[in-house]
Amino acid sequence: MIRKNATLLIATALCVACSTGNKKPVETPRDQLVHRLFTYAQNGQIAYGHQDDLAYGHAWKVEDWENDPLERSDVKATAGKYPMVLGFDLGGIELGNDKNLDGVPFGLMRKAAQKHVERGGIVTFSWHPRNPLTGGDAWDVSSDQVVKAVLPEGELAPEFRVWLQRAADFVESLGDVAVIFRPWHENTGSWFWWGEKLCSAREYQELFRFTWLYFVKERGLTNVLWCYSPGGDAGPERSMDRYPGDEFVDILAVDSYEFVGSGSVEEARVRYQEELKGALTFLTAAGTEHEKLIALSETGLEGLVDPKWWTETLYPAIKDYPISYVLTWRNAHDKPGHFYAPWEGFEGAPDFKEFSELETIVFLD
């Protein structure tokens, strides 16, 4: 009932957004993607996504991307299908690097994104840019003046515009491929230089709008869906306190992970499901009020220490909410315990296979 009521209320606005409200055909790749994501939610379906899936996996990585067909995938090896949503990160593009912060060449990323969309998939990008004030990484929170410094009136505004230019250049190079872009995520935490304790709500909103205005108004990029993605434990007031405004957002989402720590798997499951219940209930209400698509933009359990995580933890927590997609994080090729999807030979793979066969979960055949 939660899913049905929310999708009915959002329907009119989204139909207008995808040019179906007045019986016009869905025309642009961006319109088509909006329509597609809404259709998933309307039909009670959730698209499954995985970060960096075609670039590397558990104990393997693409070495010669120019000649590689990019067909290898931990998800496909265990589920028999590709993830519908493929995630990548642009961290490092701002410096003009050839590879991102996890060592993925941007050339590979471009090729994989285009190939995945040709296969019928969806692509989403996050961005972990370096700290422009200190020179540290995105997690360098040693100064609370960074956001202020990069805004249009700030001392680093010219340099930051170059960073935006490089990110926009990459998105533009994708051609007609429509993408979901999720900048300045997890802003209600304080582990990134744009986080809650590192800038005011107004400064954060200006940062998001500055990014949008550069991409959309200055560069004229029309192939981007914009995703606003605070932390899942923030609650309604803190999450929307920094909301940049309806004009600048297409998708409302949250990031929420399960952590076992020193407790039991059962205790971790309860905590995670309770957090998701609160986050997705809020997200459904906010999506209805603001007439936006909603998503679970990052989630997972590192190492999948719960053998039934997919069917007994994740699925029960998300099945009743009109989220258009859910994305689990990456399988690092150089860190054996850092994986969020099963891989060939992993003992928990059968549960993932069962999850992939659910009628309401969408993979890419």
N, C-alpha and C positions, 0 to 999 in steps of 0.2 A: 504493500500500500504506500509506503514511503516513496519508493521508486516511481510508482504510477502517478501519484499526485504531483510530484516534483516535475516529472517530464511533461505532463500535460500543461502545467503552468508556464514552463519555459518554451513550449513548442512554438507559440506564435512569434516571439521575438527571433528565435533561431531560424524559423522559416523565412522571415524577412531577410535575415543575414545571409542566407544561402540562396536568395532570389526565388524561393518557391512560394512565398506568401501571396504574390500576385500572379501565380501560375507561369512565371518566366522560367526557362530552363536554368539549371545550375551550370554556370559558365566557367569561372576561373578555377584553377587548382585549389586556391584557398577556399572558395565557396564550396567546392566539392568535399574538401576535408572537413569543414564545419558540418556540412550535411551528413557526412559519414559518421562522424563522432556522435552527433546527436541521434542518428538512427540506432547506433549501438545502445545508447542509454534508453531510448524509447522502446527498444525491443527487449530490454532486460539483459543485454549482453555487455560484457566487459572485455576489451582488447588487452591481451597480455604483452608486456614489453620487457626487454632486457638490455642493459647498458653494454655497449662495445661488442655486441654479440658476434659480428662478422670480422672483427679485427684481431681478436685473440680469445682464448678460453683457458680452462684449467690445463696448464702444462703445455700449451702450444700458442703460437702467434703467427700471423702472416709475415713472411720475410720479404717477399718480392711482390709488393702489392700491384705493381703495374701489369704483371703477367698472371697474377693469381685470379681465378674466377670468383673468388669470395663466396664460396659455397659451404665452407666449413662453419659449424656452429655447435656449441655445446647443447643448446636447446634442441636443435634439429636431431642431434645424435641421440637424445634421450626421449624426446616427444615425437619424433618423426616429422615435425613441422617447425618452421621458423617462427620466432616471435612476431606478432603483428606489428609491434612498435619497436623500433630500433633507436636506442639512445646513444648520443655522443656528447663530448664536452669540448668547448672551444678554448679552454684555458691554455694560454701560450700564444694564441693567435694575435693578441694585443702587442706582443713583442716582435712580431714578424718571424716567429720560429717556424721551422718546417714540421715540427711535431708538437702534440699537445702535452699537457703535464703528465700524462700516463704513457707517453712514448708512441702515441698513435699518429702517424704522418697525416697531415691535413689532405694530402693527395689521396691517400687511402680512404679517408673519411668521406671526401667528396664522391669518390667512385662507389663506395659502399652505400651512401645515402641514395644516389641516383639508381643504383642497381636494385636496392631494396624497394624503392617506390615503383620501379618498373615491374617488379614481381607482384606488386599489389600491397606493399607495406606502407607504414607510416614512420616518419622520422621526427625525433625531438632532440633539441640541443639545450644543454645547460652551459654555464660559463663560470669558471673559477679563475678570474684574472688575478694577476700579481697585485701586490699592494703598491700603488703608484707613488705613494709618499715615502715609504721606507725601503722599497726594493724587495721586501719579503714576499712570501707567497700569500694566497688568499686567506690563509688562517693566521696571518700576522695581525694581531689585534693590539699591538703596542701603542697605537695612537688612535684617539677618537676624533681626529681632525681630517681624516682621509676623504670621507664623502664630501664634506664642506669644501675641501681643496679642489675636487674635480668638477664641481657644479659650474655653470656658465660664468659666474662671477668669481670663481676660485682661482688660486694661483696656478693650479695644474690643469685648468680647463683646456688650454691649447694641446697639451700632451694627451689628455684624455680623449679629445676629439680624434686624434690619430688612432687611438685604441679602438674607438667606435668605428672609424673608417675601415680598419683592418677586419673587424668582425663582420661589418656590413658587406665588405668586398667578398668575403667567403660565402656568405648567404646568397649574394647576388650571383656568384659563380655556379650555384646549383641550378640555375636556369628556371624552368617552370615548376620545379619541385616545391610543393608547399610544405612548410615545416612548422613545428611547434617550437617556439623559443621561450626559454624559462630563465631569464637573467635574475640576478639578485635574490636567489632563493634562500629559504630558511632564515629569513630576515628577523624572525622573532627570537632566534637564538643569538648568541654573541660570540660565535666562533669564527665568523668571517668579518672582514673589515667594514662591511656594510650592515652589520648586525645591530640588534636592539640597543645595546649599551654603547655603541660606537658612533651613533648619529641620532638626531632627533627624528620624530615621525615626519615632519615637514621635509627635512633633508633627504630622507629615504624616498619619499614620494617624488621629490624633484629629480632624484637620480633615475628612478624608473621612467619618469616622463621625458627626461632629457634623452635617454636611450631610445625610447619610442619615437620621439620627435625627429631624432637624427635619422633613424632607419626609414620611417614612414614619410615624413614631410620633406626632409632634405634629400634623401636618396631615392625616394619614391618606390621603396620595396613593398610589393603587394602580396608576396607569397608567404607571409609570416602570420601565425596565430600566436598571440602573446599570452603567456601563462604566469599568473601570480601565485607563488607557492611558499607560504610560511610553514613553520613547524607544526606537526600534528598535535603537540601538547600545549599550544599557546592559548587555546580557547577563543571564543568569538570576539571579545573586546580587543584583545591584543592583536589578533590576526587582522582585523579590519581597521585598526587604528592607523596602519601604514598603507592601507589600500590606495593605490594611485588614482583610482577613478574608473568608471565604466568605459570611458572612451579609450583607455589604454590597455584594457584587459579583455581577452576572449575566453580564457579558461581559468577557473578558480581551482586550486589544487592544494594538497598538503603533502609533506614528507613525514613519514613515520616508520621507525624501525623497531624490531623486537630485539631486546638485549637480555641474555640469560644471566650473565654475571656469576655471582657466587651462589645464586639460588637454584631452584629446580626448573626444569623445562615447563612443568605444569604451572608454576608461579609466573614464569615469564609469559606464557601464553595468556593467562588471565589479564596481566597488566597490559599487554599489547592489544588484546581484543577490547578491553575497556577504553584504552586511549583511542583506538580507531572508532569505536562507537561514538564517543564524544566528538571526535574530529569530523567524521562523515555525517553525523546528524547536523552539526553546525554548517558543514559545507553544502549539504543539500538545501538547507534553509537559505543560505547566502546565495547559492546558485539560482534558486527560485526568485529571491528578492531582486537580484541584479541581472537576472535573465542571462546567465552564463552557463557554459558547459562546466562540468566538474571532473576531477581526476585524482587518483592517488599517484602522485608524480614520482615518488621514490619510496621504496619499502624493501623489507627483506630481513632474513635472519642469517648472519654471517656463519658460514660453515654448515648450515642446515642440520644442526644437532638434534632437531626434532624430526624423526623419520616420517611423520605424518603432517608436516607443516603445511603443505599445500591444501590438503583436503579437510584437515581438522582444525587448522588455525587461520590461514589466510582466507579461504573461501567462505567459511561461515561469517567472518568479520566483514566481508565486502558485498555479499550476494544480494542484500536487501537495499542497496543504495544505488542511485543512478549515475555512478561514475562511468565515464566513457573508456578509460583505460587505467591499468595499473602497471607500474614499471619496477622490476627488481634490479638491484645494482649489479656490478660487474663480477666476472670471474677472472681474477688476476692470474696471469700466466707465471708470474715470478714470486707469488706469495701463496703457498699451497693451501693455507687455511682461509684465504680471503676469497670466498665465492658465495654467490647468492642464488645461483641456479645449479641444478645437478649437471654432472658431466658423465661421459661414457665410462661405465664401471663403478659409478657411485652407488652405494647401497640404497640410498633413498630415492633413486630414479623412478621406481615403479609408482610411487605416490604422485610424482610430478606428471607421469604419463596419464594417470587417472584424472588428475586435475585438467590436463590438456584436452581430454575427451569429453568434458562437461559441455553440454549444449550452450550454456551461457558464457563460456570463456572462449574468446576468439584468438586463434593462431593463424599463421599464414601457411597454407598448404604448398 
